[in-house]
Structure formats: C-alpha cells, structure tokens
Amino acid sequence: MSDTIVIDGGRRLEGSVPVLGAKNAVLKHMVATLLAPGRHRIENVPDIVDVRIMTEVLRHVGASCRFEDSVLEIDVPDAPAPEAPLDLVRQMRASILVLGSLLARCGSARVALPGGDDFGSRPIDFHVRGLEAMGATFELDHGVLVASAPDGLHGTDVFLEFPSVGATENLLLAAVLARGASTIRNAAREPELEDLAEFLMKMGAKIDGAGTSTIEIHGVPDLSPAVHRTVPDRLEAGTYLVAGAMSAGTVTVVDCVPEHLRMELAKLRAAGCEVSTTPSSITVTGPERPQPVDIATLPYPGFHTDMHPQLVSFLSVADGTSIVTENIYAGRFRYLGELGRMGAQAVADGQHVVIRGVETLSGCEVDACDIRAGAAIAIAGLRGEGVTTIHDAAHIDRGYQDFVLKLASLGAAIERH
C-alpha cells in the first residue's frame, strides 16, 4: 500500500460512517486465546497493521490464524512456544501482553521489551512487580525479558500505583489460571479492558468488578475456546466525529457506543458542536469556528490520550486560546511541528499544549509520526487551504481500516498515492 495520502482541503463532510472493533481490545483478545487450546473465533475485527503483526506473534508461538471478512479464527496448540521475538514485539507495544498469558499457560516466557509509537518512556515496572507478587521471577538478557514460574502462579493482592491499562490486562491474563484468588486494586477501568474480561469469562474465567477500580479474580484450572464480538472502537468513532466537526459539516458514526465517549463528546459540545446520540450512533455538526476549550487527558472515564492530537488539530482553528494538558504520555508532542508547518499556532510548554486559534490553515507536505498524530494531521488537511500531502501514512494503517475510503465516502477530496 502507498505510504502517501493527499488531501485537497476545504470541503464539508456529510453522511454516516461505521466503525469496527477496537484495536485496543482485539489485540488483547488475540493474546487471551493463548490461555486455552482449541479454536477461538473473534468477530468485528479491523483489518489493520497491528492485527496483522499480532497474528505473526501468535503464529510464532505455534497458533494458526485465519482472517476473513472481519472474523479472526485462532487455533491454539496444546503446547505453545513461550517466546515472542524481538522483530515483532518492537513494532507494537501490545505484544508485551503475551507475558502474562505465556507465564500462566507455560510457566515461562521470553519476551523482547516492547516498541510501538514513540511517546517517550513507558516502563513495564507495574507489569513486572505485579507478576513477581504472583510468584514469577525475571531476568533481563540483552533486551529480552526472561520470566519463569516453574511452580505456577498464585493469587495475590496487587495495588497499582497508577491505573495502567497494560499492567491491569497483563495481571488479569495471568491471574485467571493462577492458584487461588487475586485482587487488582486501582485497576484501569477502560471499556476495552471490560471487554477483555467478558471474553475471558466466556472462556470460563471467574472475574468480578471489571470496569471498576477493584477487580477480583478466582483462578481456575483451565479455560476453553470461546466466540466473542469485539467492542466498537471509540477512538475510530471519535476521529471521524472530529473530522466532521473540523470541516463544519455533519457526520454520523454508527455501530458505536456513545457512552464510551462521554468526556470527548462533552468537550465537543463545549467547543460549539451540536451533538446527538442514539444507543448505537453519534451525530456531530461542527461550527464554522470552534470555541476555545481546555482539556486534560486522564485514565477512563477521563479524556482519552489517544484523542488528544485530533482535538489539538480541531482547536487550532478555534476563536481563542485553548490549553491541552497531557497527563499520560510525556512525549506525545512530535506532531506539533507538522501542524505548525500548516500554520497552526500550537506550542508545547512542559506537559501542556497552548493553542492560539487561527482562521485558516494551509496545505503543505507533512509527516505522520504515529497513528493518532497521522489522523490529526489528516483532520487539519481537511480544513486547510490547498493540498496537504501526508508522508509515512502507513502509521495511520496501524489503527484505522479504510481510513481514506471512509473519509472519501463523507465527501473529502482524499486519495492514497
């Protein structure tokens, strides 16, 4: 697929667009299948790069994968290989979640330290300390984390210093097959984590409290394959809604869960958007120019860090000054230079982004430096005067299926070159 997207800005978006399952859920479901031998079926799966990478991780440990028409079938062997290779793990941070599954299933694991988007330091200390409390030991061997639990894992009580989604998921995956009961306190509450727990319970796990700050797990001896439909992607939904608002058009996203975007929709309303919802759709009409809004990213149910770049793009044409405070990833500001080339006045100051709204943006040559930054730059291009050419657009493919086709269906003048 071509690595360049070209947008001729200035067109209002109108119409409706569906979303598929959440990237941040389906990747975890894929890892969870390693806990039970046999054939699993995951539905509503997006055909995105990260899903393809995770299928290669699963194949490396011995599973076979078939992916067609948004359905992923995974056959897990009786004895998976307890190793995730460097060349795959370094491409995607979610690969670290094989650690909990392989430890629980095999009693050992060799997992390269993870990569993914470059947002600065994102240590896995919480993962390691929680798994150590469950009986695992760790060594670092030339960038590879070597974990062992020869006597199996046991239940424990873990308090997370921060409600880390990844750490909560890794501990949950490990605890479902551990001996005895486990409690995860100050747990992450994201809808995708709740969806993972639902999948695990279909496999036979005993879990209480998923979606709250305290999760209780009672370990079981074994699990069975299951069929599960992935929760809709709230970040894909939010991106298309912001794109419609940026163009001062009206966009409806269908097959979504409005409740999962409560804070994001509240900020769009505060910026002057008209927002209406049904149980499975959201419609947003954008103003000619948004009103300035202050935003702080926080763990769910707060404002999602992965919607931060898109909102900065939107607020770059606001009638006034906005401040976005990034509380999750300290290094999430590389895209600001690209927006600046388009005429945006958005400057990082510590963990804050100060955005002084301008009347117009100008199309130019820009780079997509990660998934959401690429989407944010595309949103700016929809509003910009003239042509915006986005290089390194393959980053966008990691999180969005048919990104260009969906925006084109709404009336955008956008092409893949």
C-alpha positions in Angstrom: 0.0 0.0 0.0 1.2 3.5 -0.8 2.7 5.4 2.0 1.3 8.9 1.0 -2.1 10.5 1.5 -3.1 13.6 -0.5 -6.0 15.8 0.7 -7.4 18.8 -1.2 -9.0 20.8 1.7 -12.0 23.0 2.2 -14.9 20.5 1.7 -17.6 19.9 4.3 -18.0 16.3 5.4 -21.6 15.0 5.3 -23.0 11.5 5.9 -22.6 8.4 8.0 -19.7 6.0 8.6 -19.5 2.7 10.5 -16.7 1.7 12.8 -15.3 -1.8 13.5 -13.9 -3.4 16.7 -11.5 -1.6 18.9 -7.8 -2.0 18.1 -7.1 -1.7 21.9 -9.5 -4.6 22.6 -8.9 -7.1 19.8 -5.2 -7.2 20.3 -5.8 -8.3 23.9 -8.4 -10.9 22.8 -5.8 -12.4 20.5 -3.3 -12.7 23.3 -6.0 -14.2 25.6 -6.6 -17.1 23.2 -3.2 -18.4 24.2 -4.7 -19.4 27.6 -6.9 -22.1 26.1 -6.1 -24.8 23.5 -8.5 -25.1 20.6 -10.3 -22.9 18.1 -11.4 -19.4 19.1 -13.5 -17.0 17.0 -13.2 -13.2 17.3 -15.7 -11.1 15.3 -15.8 -7.4 14.3 -12.0 -7.4 13.9 -10.5 -4.5 11.9 -8.0 -5.3 9.1 -5.2 -3.1 10.4 -1.5 -3.4 10.6 -1.3 -4.1 14.3 -3.7 -7.0 14.0 -1.5 -8.5 11.3 1.6 -8.1 13.5 -0.2 -9.8 16.4 -1.2 -12.7 14.1 2.5 -13.2 13.4 3.3 -13.1 17.1 0.7 -15.8 17.7 2.0 -17.9 14.8 5.5 -17.7 16.2 4.2 -19.3 19.5 2.5 -22.0 17.5 -1.0 -20.8 16.9 -2.6 -20.8 13.4 -4.7 -17.8 12.3 -7.4 -17.3 9.6 -8.7 -13.8 9.0 -11.5 -13.0 6.6 -14.4 -10.6 6.5 -13.7 -9.1 9.9 -13.7 -12.6 11.5 -10.5 -14.0 13.0 -10.2 -17.7 13.9 -7.3 -18.8 16.0 -6.3 -22.4 16.7 -4.1 -22.6 19.8 -1.9 -25.6 20.3 -1.7 -27.8 23.4 1.9 -26.7 24.0 2.6 -23.1 22.7 6.2 -21.9 22.5 6.8 -19.5 25.3 8.7 -16.8 23.3 7.8 -13.6 21.4 10.5 -12.5 19.0 12.2 -9.1 19.0 11.5 -8.2 15.4 7.7 -8.4 16.1 7.5 -7.1 19.6 9.5 -4.0 18.9 6.8 -3.0 16.3 3.9 -2.9 18.8 3.7 -2.3 22.5 0.7 -4.5 23.0 2.9 -7.6 22.4 4.1 -7.3 26.0 0.7 -8.8 27.0 1.8 -12.2 25.8 3.9 -12.2 29.0 1.0 -12.8 31.4 -0.7 -15.4 29.1 2.5 -17.4 28.5 3.5 -17.4 32.1 0.1 -18.6 33.2 0.0 -21.2 30.4 3.6 -22.4 30.1 5.3 -21.4 33.4 7.9 -19.4 31.5 8.2 -16.7 28.8 10.9 -14.9 26.8 9.5 -11.5 25.5 11.5 -8.7 24.0 11.0 -5.3 25.6 8.2 -3.6 23.6 8.2 -0.9 20.9 5.4 0.9 19.2 4.7 4.6 19.0 7.5 6.8 20.3 5.8 8.7 23.2 8.7 8.7 25.5 9.4 6.4 28.4 6.6 3.9 29.1 8.1 1.4 31.6 6.7 -2.0 32.3 7.6 -1.9 36.0 4.0 -2.3 37.1 3.6 -5.4 35.0 6.8 -7.0 36.4 6.1 -6.1 40.1 2.6 -7.5 39.9 3.7 -10.8 38.3 6.5 -11.1 40.8 3.9 -10.9 43.5 2.2 -13.8 41.8 5.4 -15.9 42.0 7.2 -15.1 38.8 10.9 -14.3 38.6 12.5 -12.1 35.9 15.9 -11.6 34.3 16.9 -9.2 31.5 19.0 -10.8 28.8 20.2 -8.4 26.1 16.9 -6.6 25.8 14.8 -9.8 26.3 12.7 -10.2 29.4 13.1 -13.8 30.7 10.3 -14.8 33.0 9.9 -18.0 35.0 7.2 -19.5 37.3 8.2 -23.2 37.5 5.8 -23.8 40.3 3.0 -21.9 38.6 1.5 -18.6 39.6 -0.5 -18.0 42.7 -3.2 -15.5 43.6 -2.2 -12.2 45.2 -3.4 -8.7 46.1 -1.9 -6.1 43.9 -2.2 -2.3 44.3 -1.2 -0.4 41.1 0.4 3.0 41.7 -1.2 4.2 38.5 -4.3 2.6 36.8 -2.2 1.3 33.9 -4.3 -0.4 31.2 -1.4 -2.7 30.1 -0.5 -3.7 33.6 -4.1 -4.4 34.6 -4.5 -6.5 31.5 -1.3 -8.5 32.0 -2.2 -9.3 35.6 -5.7 -10.2 34.6 -4.5 -12.6 31.9 -2.1 -14.2 34.4 -4.5 -14.4 37.3 -7.3 -16.3 35.6 -5.2 -19.5 35.6 -3.3 -18.8 38.9 -3.9 -20.8 42.1 -6.3 -19.1 44.4 -7.8 -15.6 44.4 -6.3 -12.3 43.1 -7.4 -8.7 43.6 -6.2 -5.8 41.4 -6.7 -2.5 43.2 -6.6 0.9 41.4 -7.2 -1.1 38.3 -7.8 0.5 34.9 -11.5 1.0 34.0 -11.4 1.2 30.2 -14.2 -0.3 28.1 -11.6 -2.4 26.2 -10.4 -3.9 29.5 -14.0 -4.7 30.5 -14.5 -6.3 27.0 -11.3 -8.5 27.6 -12.8 -9.7 30.9 -16.1 -10.5 29.1 -14.1 -12.6 26.6 -12.2 -14.4 29.4 -15.4 -15.2 31.3 -16.8 -16.7 28.1 -13.7 -18.9 28.2 -14.6 -19.9 31.8 -12.7 -17.4 33.9 -14.1 -16.2 37.2 -13.9 -12.4 37.3 -15.8 -9.7 39.3 -15.5 -6.0 39.1 -14.1 -5.4 35.6 -14.8 -1.8 34.6 -14.3 -0.7 38.3 -11.2 0.2 40.2 -11.2 -3.2 42.0 -11.1 -6.4 40.0 -11.3 -9.8 41.8 -10.2 -13.0 40.0 -10.6 -16.6 41.2 -8.2 -18.8 39.4 -9.5 -21.9 37.5 -7.5 -25.0 36.4 -8.2 -24.5 32.7 -10.1 -22.5 30.2 -12.0 -23.4 26.9 -12.1 -21.7 23.5 -14.8 -19.0 23.0 -16.6 -16.9 20.5 -16.6 -13.1 21.0 -17.6 -9.9 19.2 -15.1 -7.1 19.9 -16.4 -3.8 21.4 -16.6 -0.9 18.9 -13.6 1.3 18.5 -14.3 4.6 20.4 -11.1 6.2 19.1 -12.0 5.5 15.4 -15.5 6.9 16.1 -14.1 9.9 17.8 -11.7 10.6 15.0 -14.4 10.7 12.3 -16.6 12.9 14.5 -13.8 15.4 15.0 -13.1 15.2 11.2 -16.7 16.2 10.5 -16.6 19.0 13.1 -13.3 20.3 11.7 -15.0 20.7 8.3 -18.0 22.4 9.8 -20.1 19.5 8.4 -22.4 16.9 9.9 -21.1 13.3 10.4 -22.9 10.4 12.0 -20.9 7.4 13.3 -22.9 4.2 13.5 -22.2 0.9 15.2 -20.5 2.6 18.2 -21.2 3.1 21.9 -21.8 6.8 22.8 -21.3 6.1 26.5 -17.6 5.3 25.8 -17.0 8.8 24.5 -18.7 10.8 27.3 -15.9 13.2 28.1 -14.8 13.6 24.4 -18.4 14.5 23.4 -18.7 16.9 26.3 -15.6 18.8 25.0 -17.0 18.9 21.5 -20.2 20.4 22.9 -18.2 22.9 24.8 -16.4 23.9 21.6 -19.8 24.7 20.0 -20.6 21.4 18.2 -24.2 20.1 18.1 -24.1 16.5 19.4 -26.9 14.0 19.4 -26.9 10.2 20.2 -28.9 7.1 19.9 -27.9 3.8 21.7 -25.6 2.9 18.8 -24.8 6.1 16.9 -23.4 9.7 17.4 -24.1 12.7 15.2 -21.9 15.8 15.4 -22.3 19.1 13.5 -19.4 21.4 13.7 -19.4 25.2 14.0 -17.7 27.5 11.4 -15.1 28.0 14.1 -14.9 26.2 17.4 -14.9 28.0 20.8 -11.7 27.5 22.8 -11.7 24.6 25.3 -9.3 23.4 27.9 -8.7 19.6 28.1 -6.7 17.3 30.4 -6.1 13.7 29.4 -6.8 11.2 32.2 -7.5 7.5 32.5 -11.0 6.4 31.7 -13.6 7.8 32.2 -11.5 10.9 31.6 -10.5 12.3 28.2 -8.5 9.7 26.3 -4.9 10.5 25.5 -5.4 8.9 22.0 -7.9 11.7 21.2 -5.5 14.5 22.3 -3.8 15.1 18.8 -7.2 15.2 17.0 -8.6 17.8 19.4 -5.5 19.9 19.2 -5.9 19.9 15.4 -9.6 20.9 15.8 -8.8 23.6 18.3 -6.1 25.1 16.1 -8.8 27.0 14.2 -10.8 28.0 17.4 -11.7 31.6 18.0 -9.4 32.0 21.0 -6.8 30.2 23.1 -7.1 26.6 24.3 -4.8 24.5 26.6 -4.5 20.7 26.4 -2.7 19.1 29.3 -1.2 15.6 28.6 -1.1 13.6 31.8 -0.4 10.1 30.3 2.4 10.2 27.8 5.1 12.9 28.3 6.5 12.7 24.8 3.3 13.0 22.8 4.1 16.3 21.0 6.1 15.4 17.9 3.1 16.2 15.7 3.0 19.8 16.8 5.8 20.7 14.4 3.8 19.3 11.5 0.7 21.3 12.4 2.9 24.3 12.7 4.0 23.9 9.1 0.3 24.2 8.2 0.0 27.5 10.1 -1.3 26.2 13.4 0.0 28.1 16.5 0.2 25.2 19.0 3.3 25.1 21.2 4.3 22.6 23.9 5.0 24.1 27.4 6.0 21.2 29.7 3.1 18.8 29.7 0.8 21.5 28.2 0.0 22.5 24.7 -1.1 26.1 24.2 -3.2 26.5 21.1 -3.8 30.0 19.8 -6.6 29.6 17.2 -6.1 30.9 13.7 -8.7 31.5 11.0 -7.1 29.3 8.3 -4.6 26.5 7.8 -2.6 25.9 4.7 -1.9 22.7 3.0 1.7 21.5 2.6 4.0 18.5 2.9 3.8 16.9 6.3 4.8 13.6 8.0 2.6 11.3 10.1 4.8 10.3 13.1 2.3 7.9 14.8 -1.2 6.6 14.5 -3.2 9.4 16.1 -0.8 12.1 15.0 -1.3 11.0 11.4 -5.1 11.1 11.9 -4.8 14.6 13.4 -2.8 15.9 10.5 -5.3 14.5 8.1 -8.0 16.3 10.0 -6.1 19.5 9.7 -5.7 18.9 6.0 -9.5 18.6 5.6 -9.7 22.3 6.8 -6.5 23.6 5.2 -6.5 25.7 2.1 -4.9 23.9 -0.9 -3.3 20.4 -0.9 -1.9 18.6 2.1 0.5 15.6 1.4 1.0 13.3 4.3 4.1 11.1 4.1 4.7 8.0 6.3 0.9 7.4 6.2 1.5 3.7 7.0 1.4 4.8 10.7 -2.4 5.5 10.2 -2.9 2.0 8.9 -1.9 0.6 12.3 -5.1 1.9 13.8 -7.7 2.5 11.1 -9.1 0.3 8.4 -10.0 2.0 5.2 -9.2 5.5 6.6 -9.0 7.1 3.2 -12.1 5.4 1.8 -14.2 6.3 4.8 -13.3 10.0 4.7 -13.9 9.9 0.9 -17.3 8.4 1.5 -18.1 11.5 3.6 -17.1 13.9 0.8 -13.5 14.5 1.5 -11.2 15.0 -1.5 -8.6 12.5 -0.3 -6.6 9.9 -2.1 -3.9 7.3 -1.5 -0.9 7.9 -3.8 
